[in-house]
């Protein structure tokens, strides 16, 4: 439970920071889209309590769209379609959670003009624990570009949650944290 509580506070602080550095976006026409995805810490997050009130206060309730789709214990390969493992062949299903997420995003924004898009990502433990840390940074960069392409916009805000300092004696854990 401590990690979930810490994630909630991190999320609130992060959103306040995004809002604080985006005063120009507050005056733009259109909706402000917040996409939340990742594994267990994100899956356990309840945005209606931890973050949505903050962004609604900043942008106006009628101007905010929040889409969350997360699933615990999953590697980044489930989001990044062009994922390649450190060794061996890519698994079947690469990108299937991304497709599920984007189905929700596209339904939520249909017919809407977007003033801003913010992608909040909390994931990495599975990759650190399964020997895929060597390809994590490239995979994360690929996921970011994949989202920019699919959203047809380069100006997306990215908030990346870092792994805790729980296993700093594990080089793979450290490598994913540094990505």
ZITA-V9044 format. One record per run of one state. SS is the DSSP state (A for helix, B for strand, O for the rest). FROM is the first residue (numbers start at 0). LEN is the number of residues. If there is no record, write none. Layout:
<<SS/FROM/LEN> <SS/FROM/LEN>>
This chain:
<<O/0/1> <A/1/19> <O/20/2> <A/22/4> <O/26/4> <B/30/8> <O/38/1> <A/39/4> <O/43/3> <A/46/4> <O/50/1> <A/51/8> <O/59/1> <A/60/3> <B/63/7> <O/70/5> <A/75/3> <O/78/17> <A/95/14> <O/109/4> <B/113/9> <O/122/2> <A/124/5> <O/129/3> <A/132/19> <O/151/4> <B/155/6> <O/161/9> <A/170/8> <O/178/1>>
